[in-house]
């Protein structure tokens, strides 16, 4: 039976792999967990490109500076690339003596003990884990000369099985997210066509009719000019609403701070009100927290710019103890929150509260007629 410390290490590694749904983060967690779990000096993880080489190759135990000096990975890479073609583990006392070994660049660290393990989903090889130079006293080496044991191989096989699940889940999540973004873009395109495009078409026809009336019926022409102004205002409102509802596709890539800053800049250009963003002491947050904070910020901005007629709207992100707080404050017309609840007009408050509660956070609304509105969402940790 494995010692409790070993079980705890395995449990920690498996939990770490399933803590994120971003493919790049999952891959990095797998390779770091493998190296730490088996106490190896070096670890790597390669994903196949479908042509016998690597589409991605991640390492741990080598600094970024060392990796840059080593240079790009060769297209075909001896025993490493060979392992992508089959689901058989490889354990060697000295990788340099294997007939498939093809050498390495001058700056590459010297490797001896080697343990390779495919990451497979059924018959499909999703990738391969490589460990080298196990840390142990020379006297503990096996008779065959390899410091990696059969127990190490079994442990890495267990890790690779869970890595396959984590990697598959992350890929499915990213695919689902891509489809969601595509659906939202299609929905937005329909809304723009149904609302803004039709109003702009009416605006053009009215303008053309007005031009023909200028000399013949100036009074009616002046009336039509009023209709033009009204249509233009409606089209602008619809367009601004669409901008507010845009889901920035860069949230996962750029993070919440950069996405909120870009959102504020876009809205500042699109509206008469001054829209600003401020962030103090930013910190990393779980993806679900960032998504909820972004959605609440969008809803609060939509309410402020569409209904409150503000001169200024400020968005800020800051720490309160160990928690993270989003604040959206405007100097607009304000409202009576109690009256809004009584009238059944929630201005998206129910949705915002639901989003906050879904990630263990809380939402507060402070407003009064003529006093502007402040909406705060606080999420734990980070």
NUDONU-777793 format. One record per atom (N, C-alpha, C): x, y, z; residue in three letters. Coordinates in pm, whole numbers, plus 50000, padded with zeros to 5 digits. Example, Ala and Ser with C-alpha at 12.3 -4.5 7.8 and 13.67 -1.06 7.14 Angstrom:
BEGIN
513194943150780Ala512304955050780Ala513204967050780Ala512854977550708Ser513674989450714Ser512905000350787Ser
//
This chain:
BEGIN
500854988050000Unk500005000050000Unk500885012450000Unk500575022249919Unk501385034449910Unk501305042150039Unk502365048950083Unk502315057050203Unk501345068550186Unk500865073550299Unk499865084150294Unk500385096450223Unk501685099350244Unk502255111050176Unk502175109250025Unk502385096749975Unk502285094249834Unk500875096249783Unk499895091149859Unk498505092949821Unk498125107649820Unk498615114949918Unk498315129149924Unk498895136449804Unk500095132349763Unk500735138749647Unk499955135649519Unk499515122949505Unk498735119349388Unk497425127049386Unk496745127749502Unk495475134949511Unk495655149649473Unk496725155849523Unk496975169949492Unk497215171949343Unk497955162549283Unk498235163649138Unk496955162349057Unk496085152849092Unk494845150849018Unk493895162549034Unk493825167949156Unk492975179649180Unk493465191649100Unk494785193449095Unk495365204849022Unk495025204048873Unk495035192048816Unk494755190448674Unk493315193848640Unk492405191948736Unk490995194348709Unk490515207748762Unk491445216248803Unk491075229248860Unk490855239848753Unk491305237248632Unk491165246948524Unk490625240048400Unk489985247848312Unk489465242448187Unk490105249048066Unk491205256048088Unk491945261747976Unk493015251747933Unk493025248047805Unk493895237347758Unk495355240047793Unk495825252247768Unk497235255147795Unk497555253547943Unk496645257948031Unk496865256548175Unk496835241948217Unk495935234048158Unk495865219848190Unk497175212848152Unk497695215848034Unk498945209747988Unk500105213148081Unk500205225948120Unk501295230048208Unk501155223448345Unk499935222248395Unk499725215748524Unk500105201148519Unk499795194348407Unk500135180248393Unk501645178148400Unk502395186148325Unk503835183948319Unk504505187548451Unk504035198048518Unk504585201848648Unk504255191148752Unk503015186348752Unk502585176048848Unk503375163248830Unk503625159248706Unk504375147048680Unk505805148048734Unk506455159248708Unk507845160848756Unk507915160648908Unk506995167948972Unk507015168649118Unk506635155249180Unk505665148449123Unk505175135949180Unk506245125049177Unk507025124349069Unk508045113849056Unk509445118949091Unk509525131449137Unk510795137249182Unk511875136149074Unk511485140348953Unk512435140448841Unk513005154648824Unk514195155248769Unk514795168448746Unk514145175348626Unk513785167748524Unk513215173648403Unk511925166348363Unk511015173948306Unk509775168048254Unk509365175548129Unk508685168448039Unk508185174647917Unk506885167747877Unk506095174947797Unk504845169547745Unk504715173947601Unk504495164347513Unk504365167447371Unk503005163347318Unk502425171647231Unk501165168447164Unk501445166447016Unk500845156246955Unk501135153246814Unk500495163246719Unk501165165146605Unk500605174046502Unk499915166246391Unk499875152946404Unk499225144646302Unk500145140646189Unk501385145846190Unk502335142746082Unk503635137046137Unk503575131246257Unk504765125246314Unk505595134446399Unk505225147046412Unk505965156546494Unk505105161946606Unk505555173246663Unk504865179246776Unk504155192046737Unk502875192846774Unk502155205446758Unk502455214846875Unk502615209046996Unk502975216647115Unk503965208547196Unk504865215447266Unk505865208747348Unk506155217547468Unk505795212747587Unk505975220447710Unk507015213547797Unk507775221647872Unk508825215947957Unk508715221648098Unk509285214348194Unk509405219148332Unk510745214448386Unk511385223148463Unk512725220148513Unk513805227448436Unk513405234348329Unk514315242348246Unk513795256648245Unk514655266248269Unk514235280248271Unk513905285048130Unk513145296048123Unk512815301847992Unk514085305647917Unk515065310647988Unk516325314647924Unk517045302447864Unk517095291447942Unk517705279147890Unk516955274147766Unk515625274747771Unk514815269647661Unk515065277647534Unk515215290847548Unk515495299247432Unk516855296047372Unk517825293047458Unk519165289747409Unk519155276347336Unk518365266847387Unk518275253647323Unk517755254947181Unk516775264047162Unk516245266347028Unk515025257747001Unk514495258546878Unk513265251246844Unk513475236246846Unk512405229146879Unk512435214646880Unk512515209546737Unk513365199546710Unk513435193946574Unk512095188446530Unk511855188446402Unk510575183646347Unk510345169046386Unk511315160546367Unk511275146746415Unk512275145746529Unk511855139746640Unk512695140646759Unk512925126946822Unk513495117646742Unk513945104846794Unk512905097446874Unk513305093246993Unk512445085047077Unk511205092547123Unk511295105747137Unk510135113547181Unk509025112947077Unk509375116046953Unk508365115646847Unk507895101346821Unk508775091346839Unk508395077446817Unk507295073246912Unk507295078947033Unk506285075047131Unk504895080047095Unk504805090047007Unk503485094946966Unk502775084946875Unk503515075246824Unk502915065646733Unk502395053046801Unk502605051646931Unk502145039847002Unk501835042847146Unk501125033447211Unk500685035747349Unk501475027147447Unk502775025747423Unk503615017347508Unk504565025847592Unk504585024047724Unk505535031447808Unk506975027247778Unk507905036247806Unk509315033447785Unk510085037647910Unk510865028147968Unk511685031248085Unk513115026848056Unk514055036348062Unk515435033748020Unk516425038448125Unk517515031048139Unk518585035148229Unk519365046748171Unk519495047148038Unk520235057947972Unk519635060047834Unk518895070847819Unk518205073547693Unk519185075047578Unk520425078947609Unk521425081147504Unk521855068247437Unk521605056747501Unk522015044047444Unk520895037247366Unk519735043347364Unk518625037747288Unk518875040047138Unk518615030047053Unk518875031546908Unk518055042846843Unk516975046846906Unk516155057646850Unk516665071446888Unk517645071946977Unk518165084947022Unk518915091846907Unk518605104746886Unk519205112146774Unk520005124146819Unk520345124846948Unk521145135946997Unk520295147947033Unk520955158647080Unk520265170947114Unk521195182747097Unk520705194947096Unk521545206747078Unk522575208047190Unk523635215847164Unk524715217547261Unk524225222847394Unk523225231847392Unk522755238047516Unk521775229247594Unk521405217947537Unk520435209047602Unk521075202347723Unk520345201147837Unk520905194147954Unk521135179447924Unk522105173547993Unk522405159347975Unk521345151048046Unk520725141847973Unk519715133048028Unk520225118848032Unk519815111248134Unk520195097148142Unk518935088848169Unk518585087348298Unk517365079848331Unk516175085848258Unk515315077148203Unk514225082148120Unk512975073648143Unk511835080548155Unk510545073748165Unk509555081148076Unk509045074147974Unk508085080047884Unk506735073147895Unk505665081047895Unk504325075447912Unk503355082147817Unk502675074347730Unk501675080447642Unk500445084847721Unk499825095647674Unk498525100047726Unk497515096047619Unk496695086047651Unk495845080147547Unk494385080347588Unk493535082047488Unk492095080747504Unk491675069147416Unk491575057247477Unk491355045147397Unk492575042347312Unk492385041447182Unk493495038847090Unk494165051747043Unk493555062947070Unk494105075747023Unk495125081247122Unk496335084047074Unk497375089947156Unk497215105147153Unk496825110947266Unk496635125347275Unk497945132747295Unk498925125847350Unk500215132147378Unk501105122247450Unk502225127047500Unk503155118347572Unk503895126447677Unk504075120147794Unk504835126147904Unk506235120147906Unk507235128547930Unk508615124047935Unk509255129248064Unk509855120248142Unk510575123948263Unk512015119248251Unk512925127148307Unk514345123448298Unk515085127448425Unk516125119648457Unk517045122448568Unk516305122948701Unk515865111248746Unk515195110348876Unk516185113848986Unk515705121549083Unk516555125649195Unk516555114349298Unk517675107249313Unk517795097049417Unk519275093649433Unk519685088949552Unk521095085149571Unk521495073849478Unk522745073949431Unk523185063449336Unk522975049349390Unk523065047549521Unk522915034349580Unk521525028749568Unk520535037149537Unk519165032649527Unk518765028949384Unk519715029149294Unk519395025849156Unk519135010749144Unk518255007249053Unk517884993349030Unk519054985848961Unk519004972648966Unk520064965048899Unk520184968248751Unk519074972048687Unk519164975248545Unk519734989248521Unk520044996348628Unk520695009448616Unk519745021148611Unk518425018648600Unk517465029548590Unk516955033548727Unk516965046348754Unk516485051248883Unk514965051148890Unk514275051948774Unk512825051148773Unk512405036548791Unk511495034148882Unk511085020648916Unk509785016948845Unk509425003948859Unk508144999448806Unk506995006548876Unk507185009449005Unk506165017049079Unk506025031049023Unk507145037148986Unk507085050348922Unk506285049748792Unk506535038948717Unk505825037248589Unk504325035948612Unk503935028048714Unk502515026548745Unk501895039948787Unk502635047548866Unk502145060448913Unk501965070248798Unk502945070248707Unk502835079248591Unk501715074848498Unk501475061748490Unk500355056848409Unk499025061648466Unk498895061348599Unk497675066448663Unk497505081248634Unk498585088648645Unk498535103048618Unk498155105648472Unk498705097648381Unk498415099548237Unk496955096548206Unk496375086548274Unk494955083548252Unk494085095448291Unk494385101448406Unk493605113248449Unk493935125348363Unk495175126048314Unk495555137048225Unk494745136548096Unk494485124448047Unk493685122847925Unk492265128247948Unk491705125248065Unk490355130148096Unk490355145248107Unk491335150748181Unk491405165248200Unk491605172648068Unk492475166947982Unk492745173347853Unk491525172647762Unk490835161247761Unk489615159947680Unk488545169547726Unk488355170647859Unk487365179947913Unk487685194347877Unk488975198047887Unk489375211747855Unk489135214847708Unk489435205147621Unk489205207347478Unk487715208547447Unk486895200247512Unk485445201247493Unk484915214647542Unk485465219347654Unk485035232247708Unk485375243447611Unk486605243347559Unk487005254047466Unk486185253447337Unk485885241147292Unk485055239847172Unk483645245247199Unk483125241847317Unk481795246847355Unk481795261947362Unk482865267547417Unk482965282147427Unk483025288547290Unk483775282347198Unk483845287647061Unk482465287746996Unk481695276747018Unk480365276146961Unk479445286447024Unk479605288647157Unk478795298747225Unk479085312647170Unk480365315547150Unk480735328647094Unk480175330146953Unk480255319346875Unk479705319946738Unk478195322446742Unk477515315646837Unk476065317746850Unk475755332146889Unk476555337546982Unk476305351347027Unk476565361346915Unk477585358546834Unk477875367446722Unk476745366846619Unk476215354646597Unk475095353246503Unk473865360646555Unk473615359146687Unk472475366146747Unk472635381246734Unk473845386046760Unk474095400346750Unk473915405246607Unk474375397046509Unk474205400846369Unk472725402146333Unk471915392646384Unk470475393446359Unk469875405946422Unk470295408946546Unk469765420746614Unk470145433546542Unk471405433946496Unk471835445846422Unk471035447346293Unk470785436046226Unk470025436746102Unk468585440746128Unk467965434446230Unk466545436746256Unk466275450646313Unk467205455746392Unk466965468446459Unk467685480046390Unk469005479846397Unk469795491246348Unk469665492646196Unk469825481446123Unk469815482345977Unk468475487645926Unk467395483045985Unk466075487645939Unk465875502445969Unk466335506846085Unk466195521146117Unk467055529746024Unk468245524745992Unk469105532245900Unk468485532845761Unk467825521845720Unk467145521745591Unk466005532045590Unk465215532445697Unk464145542445708Unk464705556445709Unk465835558045777Unk466485571045784Unk466895575845645Unk467435566645566Unk467875570445430Unk466675574345343Unk465595566445350Unk464415569645270Unk463805583045311Unk463755585545442Unk463195598245490Unk464055610045445Unk465375608145450Unk466275618745407Unk466105621745259Unk465945611145177Unk465745613145034Unk464425620445007Unk463385616645080Unk462085623345062Unk462165638045104Unk462885640645211Unk463015654345260Unk463725663045158Unk464745657145093Unk465505664844994Unk464595669444880Unk463625661244841Unk462715665044731Unk461685675444774Unk461465676744905Unk460465686244956Unk461025699944990Unk462325701244991Unk462965713445039Unk462445725744964Unk462345724844832Unk461895736444754Unk460375736744741Unk459755725044729Unk458335724344701Unk457465726444826Unk457885721344941Unk457075722245063Unk458005723345184Unk458585735245207Unk459545736945317Unk458975733145453Unk457705735945478Unk457105732645608Unk457115717745634Unk456705710145534Unk456715695645550Unk458145690245559Unk459045696745487Unk460445692645493Unk460995694145634Unk460625705345702Unk461075707345839Unk460535696345930Unk459275692345907Unk458685681445985Unk459425668345964Unk459805665845837Unk460535653445807Unk461935653645869Unk462535665545881Unk463855666445946Unk463775661946092Unk462635665446156Unk462445660646293Unk462375645546301Unk461715639546201Unk461635624946195Unk463015618746173Unk463835625446091Unk465205620746067Unk465985620646197Unk465875631546274Unk466605632346401Unk466165621446496Unk464845618746500Unk464325608346588Unk464835594446548Unk464805591546417Unk465305578546369Unk466795576846397Unk467555587646378Unk469005587046404Unk469275583946551Unk468505590446640Unk468685588046784Unk468355573646820Unk467265568246762Unk466885554446789Unk467955544746739Unk468485547246620Unk469535538546566Unk470775538846653Unk471125550846702Unk472295552046790Unk472075544346919Unk470865545046976Unk470555537747098Unk470665522747077Unk470135517846965Unk470195503546936Unk471655498846920Unk472445507046852Unk473835503446830Unk474605503246962Unk474355513147047Unk475025513347178Unk474645501347262Unk473365497547257Unk472925485847332Unk473635473247283Unk473815472247152Unk474505460647095Unk475955460347140Unk476585472047146Unk477985472747190Unk478115468047334Unk477165472247419Unk477215468347560Unk477075453147574Unk476245446947488Unk475995432647500Unk477075424047437Unk478015430247367Unk479085422447306Unk479855414747413Unk480075402047391Unk480915394147480Unk482335394647426Unk483255401147496Unk484635401747445Unk485245387847437Unk485615383847316Unk486185370447298Unk487555369247363Unk488165380647402Unk489515380547456Unk489565378447607Unk488405375847671Unk488405374647817Unk489365363847863Unk489275351847805Unk490145340947849Unk491605343447815Unk491835350347705Unk493225352647662Unk493855364547733Unk493095375547749Unk493655387847804Unk493355389847952Unk492345382948005Unk491995384648145Unk490965395648167Unk490445396048289Unk489355405248321Unk489765419748314Unk490935422948367Unk491355437048374Unk491455443148235Unk492165436348145Unk492335441648009Unk491005442247936Unk490125432447960Unk488835432247891Unk487945443647939Unk487895446048070Unk487105457148123Unk487645470648075Unk488975471848070Unk489565484448024Unk489175487047877Unk489245476547794Unk488875478047653Unk487385481347640Unk486545474947721Unk485105477547717Unk484815492147751Unk485475497247856Unk485265511147896Unk485695520747786Unk486805517747720Unk487305526547613Unk486325526947496Unk485755515247461Unk484785514747351Unk483545522847385Unk483015520847506Unk481805527947547Unk482045542847562Unk483245546547604Unk483575560747618Unk483515567747483Unk483925560547377Unk483875566447243Unk482455566547187Unk481635556447229Unk480315554947170Unk479245563547238Unk479515568747358Unk478495575947434Unk478965590047469Unk478015599047491Unk478375612547537Unk478985612347677Unk478565602847761Unk479075602147898Unk480555598047898Unk481275602847998Unk482675598948018Unk482695585548090Unk483285575248029Unk483345561948088Unk484805558748119Unk485115555748245Unk486495553248286Unk486615539748355Unk487855534748359Unk488125522148430Unk489375523848514Unk489325518348635Unk490455519148727Unk490615505648796Unk491845500948806Unk492105488248875Unk493265490148972Unk493035486449096Unk494075487149198Unk494405473049245Unk495695469849245Unk496185456749292Unk495435445149228Unk495535443749096Unk494825432649030Unk495385419249075Unk494555409049073Unk494995395549108Unk494265385549020Unk494845373749007Unk494245363348924Unk492985358148992Unk491965355348913Unk490695350148963Unk490305337748885Unk489505328848944Unk488995317448868Unk488185322248748Unk488175314148643Unk487505318148519Unk486035321248542Unk485365313348628Unk483945315648654Unk483705329148721Unk484615333148810Unk484495346048877Unk484675357548776Unk485675356148689Unk485905366648589Unk484705368048496Unk484135356648454Unk482965357048366Unk481795364148434Unk481555360748562Unk480435366948635Unk480665381848655Unk481885385748691Unk482195399948710Unk482035407748581Unk482475401948470Unk482335408748342Unk480865410748306Unk480065400248325Unk478655401148289Unk477925411648373Unk478235412048503Unk477615421948590Unk478055436048549Unk479325437648517Unk479805450748471Unk479075455048345Unk478875445848250Unk478175449148127Unk476725453248154Unk476045445848242Unk474655448948273Unk474545462548342Unk475455465048437Unk475415477848508Unk475715489548415Unk476675487748324Unk476975498148227Unk475805500548133Unk475175489748090Unk474005490748003Unk472915499048071Unk472615495948197Unk471585503348271Unk471935518148283Unk473185520748320Unk473595534648342Unk473505542848214Unk474045537448105Unk474125545147981Unk472795545847908Unk471935535947927Unk470665535747856Unk469565543247931Unk469625543148066Unk468495548248143Unk468815560248233Unk470075561848275Unk470365571648380Unk470815585248329Unk471105586648200Unk471575599248140Unk472735605148222Unk473795597548243Unk474885602648327Unk475865611348249Unk476645618948324Unk477785626048264Unk479055617748280Unk479115610148388Unk480295601848414Unk479845588048464Unk480545577748418Unk480365564248470Unk481765558648499Unk481985554348621Unk483285548848658Unk483205534148693Unk484085526248634Unk484185511948665Unk485515509848738Unk485475503148851Unk486715500648925Unk486745486448977Unk487945481048989Unk488175467549039Unk489255468649146Unk488955463549266Unk489905465249376Unk489725454149479Unk490655453649573Unk490595443649680Unk489905449349803Unk489205440549872Unk488655443750004Unk488995431850092Unk490095433150167Unk490615421550239Unk491125411350141Unk490595399050150Unk491015388550056Unk490045387349938Unk488995395649939Unk487985395049833Unk488285404949722Unk487635403049608Unk487745412049495Unk486395418849473Unk486435432149452Unk485205439949439Unk485185447149304Unk484045445849237Unk483765453749117Unk482775464749155Unk483075477149115Unk482165488249143Unk481865495649014Unk480575497848986Unk480145506148873Unk479315517448931Unk479815529648916Unk479165541348977Unk478885551848869Unk477645557148869Unk477305567848774Unk476685579548849Unk476705591248784Unk476135603348845Unk474815606948777Unk474085596748730Unk472855599148655Unk471635601448741Unk470475598648685Unk469205602048748Unk468915593848872Unk469495581948882Unk469245573548997Unk467815568349000Unk467475560549104Unk466125555149119Unk465955550349262Unk464725546949295Unk464415541349426Unk464385526249413Unk465375519049466Unk465395504349451Unk464135497649501Unk463545502749611Unk462325496749664Unk461165498449567Unk461085510349505Unk460015512949409Unk460175504249285Unk461415502049244Unk461665493549127Unk461185479349154Unk461475474249276Unk461025460649310Unk459495459949313Unk458865470349370Unk457415470449381Unk456755470749244Unk457365478249154Unk456795479649020Unk457105467748931Unk457975458948978Unk458315447148898Unk459325449948789Unk459925461948791Unk460965465448692Unk462315464048761Unk463075454148719Unk464275450648792Unk465545456448732Unk465475461648610Unk466645467248542Unk467835457648544Unk467545444648535Unk468625434848533Unk469195431648670Unk468625437048778Unk469175434848911Unk469065420248952Unk467965413648916Unk467815399548950Unk468905391248883Unk469145394048756Unk470185386848682Unk471555389048745Unk471845401448783Unk473135404448843Unk473295397448977Unk472245397449057Unk472315390649188Unk472495375549169Unk471825370049070Unk471975355749042Unk473405352449002Unk473995360948919Unk475375358548876Unk476335359348994Unk476125368849082Unk476985370149200Unk476835357849290Unk475605353749315Unk475355342349403Unk475945329449346Unk475945328149213Unk476425315849149Unk477905313349174Unk478675323949204Unk480105322249232Unk480415325149378Unk479385324549463Unk479595326649606Unk479805341049645Unk479395350349558Unk479585364649587Unk478285371149630Unk478325384349640Unk477125391849676Unk477105405049600Unk475895410049581Unk475695422449505Unk474955432549592Unk475395445149586Unk474705455849658Unk474415467149561Unk473255473649581Unk472825484649495Unk472505496649584Unk473135507849557Unk472875520149631Unk472435530849532Unk471215536049548Unk470715546049455Unk469585553849519Unk469335565649464Unk468195574049503Unk467925583449389Unk466665587849372Unk466355597049263Unk467245609549268Unk467885612349153Unk468755624049143Unk470125622349206Unk470435610749262Unk471695608649335Unk472625598649267Unk472305594349147Unk473165584649081Unk472995570649139Unk473805561249088Unk473685547349130Unk475085541249146Unk475235533149250Unk476455525449270Unk476105510749284Unk476705502549200Unk476515488049207Unk477865481649239Unk477865473349344Unk479075466449384Unk478845451349385Unk479795444149328Unk479775429549334Unk481075425049400Unk480955417149504Unk482115412349578Unk482185397249566Unk483355392049526Unk483535377549513Unk484655373249607Unk484555361249662Unk485555356849760Unk486875353049697Unk487925354749777Unk489255350049741Unk489825357149621Unk490745350049551Unk491395355849435Unk492815359249464Unk
//
